[in-house]
Amino acid sequence: MMRQISLACLPHQRWACDLDGVLAVKPPLPDKKWTNMDGAERSNYRVATVAWYGIAEQLGAPDKQPLIVLSARKETPEIRRVTEEWLASIGMGSVALHLLNVGRTIPNVAKFKVGVLEEHGIDAFVEDNMAVLKAMARLKPACHLYFWDTNSPVTPT
């Protein structure tokens, strides 16, 4: 079910958002932990996840377009292509997309997202993962951080 992301309460002009969990329904989790999967299971999960990226249901519909979409999806040519096609299909083909190019841990994702936000002078960011938001807040970014469900500022723990 698509939900409107109302940004009227945010006075910010240069905003960005997360992809999975904000704009798109998150892909299903695997049946096993990654570390417990064998090579074939990992390969099958990767293929299924990339396919999901191409057909994911739109979750959030912002009332104004973000300047940047940030995602912890892995930076590969195939994932970039599928993700850009999906963004174009929802009318966001002109939005700058940044994908993660390091291992997907909470500290790495937080550092990556804060770095992109600061590099581009973004003043507000909307994220659905509270652990990522708290890690980002500890890095003291020069932008406001908002949790997807409440649009309330996040403070470090």
N, C-alpha and C positions, 0 to 999 in steps of 0.2 A: 504494500500500500504506500503510495507516494505521499510524502508530507511536505508542506510548504515550509521552507526555511525563511522566516521573516527576519530581515536585517534592518528593519525600520528602527529598532531600538539601539542599533549600533551606529554611532556617529562616524564610523571609520570609512574612509574613501578607498583605501588600498587593502583589500582583504583577500584571504586565501582559505582553502579548506582541504580537508582530507578527502579521500575518494571512497574507499570501502567503509561502510558504516555511516557515511554522511550523504554522498551522492548516489552510491550504489549499494544494493544489498550485499552483505559480505558473503564470500564463498563458503560452502560447507566445510566444517573441520574434518580432518581425516579420522578414520576409525582408530588409528594408532598414533603414538607420538612419533615424530620424525626420526628420532634416534632408534626407535624400535622397528622401523621399516627396513625391508631389504631393498636392493637396487630396483627390482621390478615394481615393487609397491611405490617407491618414491617416484619412479618414472610415470607410472599410471596416475598418481596424484597430481603431478605437475601438469600432465596433459589435460586432466579433468579440470584443474583450476584455470588454466589458460582458456579452455573452452567456456568456462563459467564467466570469465571476464568479458567475453564477447556477447553474452546473452543476459547478463545480470539485469535484474529489474531495477529501474530507477527508484531510489529511496527518497532522496531529498530534492526539492526544486527551489533553489534560491530565488528570491524576488529581485535580486540584481546579480549579475554574473561576476564570479571571482576573477581576479587577475591570474591566479596560479592555483593549480590543483597539485597537491603533494600526496604521494602514496608510498607505502612501504612495500609495494609490489617490486619485485626484482627487475632491475634495468637489464633487459635483453631486447634484441630487435623484435622478436615475436611478441613479447608482452607489450612493448611500446606501441607496435602497430595495432594490436587488438584494442588496447586502451584508448588510443587516439581515435580509432574508428567508433568505439562506444561513445566517447565524449562528443564526437561529431553527430552521432545519431540522436543525442538529446539536446542539440543546439549549442554545444560548447566546443566546437572544433577549433576556435581561435584562442582558447585558453592555454596558457603555458603549462606544460605537464612536466613534473619532476618525479622521477622514480629512484628508489633506493639503490645505491651502488656498493653497499657494504653489507655485512652480515646483519640479519634481522633480529636484533636484540632491542630491548626498550632503550638503553642508553644510546645505541647507534642510531635508532630511529629519531630520538629526540634531538640529538646533535645534528643530524642531517636536516631535519625540518627547521630547526632554529637557524642553521646556516643559510638555508635557502631564503627564509623569511627576511633575515637581516640583509642578505645580498641584494634583495629586490625592494627593500624599503617598505615591506608590508606592515600595516599597523593593526591588523586583527586576523586571527586564525581560528577556524572552527574545526574541532576534532571530536571523535566519538570515544576514544580510548582514554579513560581517566589516568591510567598508569603512564601513558605517553605524555599527556598534558602535565602531570605533576613533574615528570622528568624534564620536560621543556621549561617549566616554570623555575626549576632549580638552576637552569642555565641563564636565567634572567634575560630573556629576549627583550628587544626594544619594541615589542608589540603586545597587544592584549590577546589573551588566550581565552577561548570560550568552549564550554562543553556543549556538544550538539543538542542535547535534550533541553537544557535550561537557559542557554545563552548567558550564564553567569560567569563572572571572572573566576579564574582558577588561581589559587595561591599554592606555593610550595608546601610540602608536608615536612 
